């Protein structure tokens, strides 16, 4: 039992609240590339930019593309598997749906992969990987790699393609 579960507990609790609030009608890249054994050969990337945005330099916006955060997302220090991290969480709404967005800056290079292993029925939507969270099968979650972290968007109701497009749009708004 480590503190790595804290972000998962937050996401699970928020999804339960979204489901109870009637938000069910509302509307990840492939595994992160490891350092190449040949420094002259860059790793392939599915994103539009050659290198993912740096998580340490990002802040979730109060608004983007018609979506507004219910409260201004603020960074909060936490620990993931005994590794210091900074997590920002925002609940975004556009009047028709709700999305739970988490931006995590961590030096734990395996965290994104561990999240994706806990997701079933995965599909790639652009540079995001989306699927059903293991413990919340009614939900859809999408992750997108950042340098030193990730963006995770979770909701009930939308198809993976719709949530993946939202995740990629949020990523684009940050860069």
C-alpha positions in Angstrom: 0.0 0.0 0.0 1.8 3.0 -1.2 1.0 6.6 -1.8 0.8 5.8 -5.6 -2.8 4.9 -5.0 -3.8 8.5 -3.9 -4.2 9.8 -7.5 -6.2 6.6 -8.4 -8.4 7.1 -5.3 -9.0 10.7 -6.3 -9.9 9.7 -9.9 -12.2 6.9 -8.7 -14.0 9.2 -6.2 -14.4 11.9 -8.7 -15.9 9.4 -11.2 -18.3 8.2 -8.6 -19.4 11.8 -8.0 -19.7 12.4 -11.7 -21.9 9.3 -12.1 -24.1 10.2 -9.2 -24.4 13.8 -10.4 -25.9 12.5 -13.7 -22.9 13.4 -15.8 -22.9 10.1 -17.6 -24.4 11.8 -20.6 -21.4 14.0 -20.9 -19.1 13.8 -23.4 -2.9 7.7 -24.5 0.5 7.9 -27.1 1.7 4.3 -27.4 4.0 3.2 -24.6 6.5 5.9 -23.9 9.7 5.5 -25.8 12.7 4.6 -23.8 16.2 6.0 -24.5 17.5 4.4 -27.7 20.7 2.4 -27.6 21.9 4.4 -30.5 21.9 8.1 -29.7 21.9 9.0 -33.4 18.6 7.3 -34.0 15.7 9.3 -32.5 12.7 7.4 -31.2 9.5 7.5 -33.3 6.8 9.8 -31.9 3.1 9.8 -32.7 2.6 13.4 -31.6 2.8 16.4 -33.8 5.8 17.8 -31.9 9.1 16.0 -31.9 9.4 16.0 -28.1 6.4 16.0 -25.7 5.8 19.2 -23.7 7.6 19.3 -20.4 5.2 18.7 -17.5 7.2 20.9 -15.1 6.5 23.9 -17.2 2.7 23.4 -17.6 -0.3 24.6 -15.8 -3.9 23.5 -16.5 -5.9 26.5 -17.9 -9.0 27.8 -16.2 -10.7 27.6 -19.7 -10.0 26.2 -23.1 -12.1 25.6 -26.2 -15.4 26.2 -24.5 -14.6 24.2 -21.4 -14.3 25.8 -18.0 -12.7 24.5 -14.8 -15.1 24.5 -11.8 -12.2 25.8 -9.7 -8.8 27.1 -10.9 -6.5 24.0 -11.0 -3.5 24.5 -8.7 -0.4 22.4 -8.4 -0.2 20.2 -5.3 2.9 18.2 -4.2 2.3 14.5 -3.7 4.3 11.3 -3.8 3.9 8.4 -6.3 5.7 5.2 -5.4 8.1 7.2 -3.0 8.9 9.6 -5.8 8.0 13.3 -5.4 5.5 14.5 -7.9 3.3 17.5 -8.5 -0.4 17.0 -9.5 -2.9 19.4 -10.8 -6.5 18.4 -11.0 -9.4 20.2 -12.7 -13.0 19.3 -13.3 -14.0 20.9 -16.6 -17.5 21.4 -17.9 -19.0 22.9 -21.0 -22.7 22.7 -20.1 -23.2 19.3 -21.8 -20.6 17.2 -20.0 -17.9 17.0 -17.4 -14.2 15.9 -17.7 -11.8 15.1 -14.9 -8.3 16.3 -16.0 -5.1 15.5 -14.1 -1.7 16.8 -15.1 1.1 14.9 -13.3 4.8 15.9 -13.2 6.9 13.0 -11.9 10.3 11.6 -12.3 8.8 8.1 -12.1 9.3 7.0 -15.7 7.1 3.9 -15.2 4.0 5.7 -13.9 2.4 6.3 -17.3 3.0 2.6 -18.3 1.5 1.4 -15.0 -1.6 3.5 -15.6 -2.0 2.1 -19.1 -1.6 -1.5 -17.9 -4.7 -0.8 -15.7 -6.7 0.2 -18.7 -8.6 -2.3 -20.9 -9.9 -2.1 -24.5 -7.3 0.5 -25.3 -7.2 2.4 -28.6 -4.9 5.1 -29.9 -6.6 8.4 -30.7 -3.8 10.5 -32.2 -1.1 10.7 -29.6 -3.4 9.7 -26.7 -4.2 6.2 -25.5 -7.7 5.7 -24.3 -9.6 2.8 -22.7 -11.7 1.7 -19.8 -10.0 2.1 -16.3 -9.7 -1.3 -14.7 -11.7 -0.3 -11.5 -14.3 1.9 -13.3 -15.5 0.1 -16.4 -18.3 2.6 -17.1 -15.7 5.3 -17.6 -13.3 6.2 -20.4 -9.8 7.5 -19.6 -7.2 8.9 -22.0 -3.5 9.5 -21.2 -1.0 11.6 -23.2 2.7 11.5 -22.5 4.6 14.6 -21.4 8.3 14.9 -20.8 8.5 14.1 -17.1 4.8 13.4 -16.7 1.5 12.9 -18.3 -2.0 14.3 -18.8 -4.9 12.0 -17.9 -8.5 12.8 -18.8 -11.4 10.7 -17.4 -15.2 10.9 -18.0 -18.3 8.8 -18.1 -20.4 8.8 -21.3 -18.2 9.8 -24.2 -16.6 7.4 -26.7 -12.8 6.9 -26.6 -12.5 8.8 -29.9 -14.3 11.9 -28.4 -12.3 11.9 -25.2 -9.1 11.3 -27.1 -9.8 14.4 -29.2 -10.5 16.4 -26.1 -7.2 15.2 -24.5 -5.3 16.1 -27.7 -7.0 19.5 -27.9 -6.1 20.2 -24.3 -2.5 19.2 -25.0 -2.3 21.5 -28.0 -3.7 24.4 -25.9 -0.8 24.0 -23.5 1.9 24.3 -26.1 
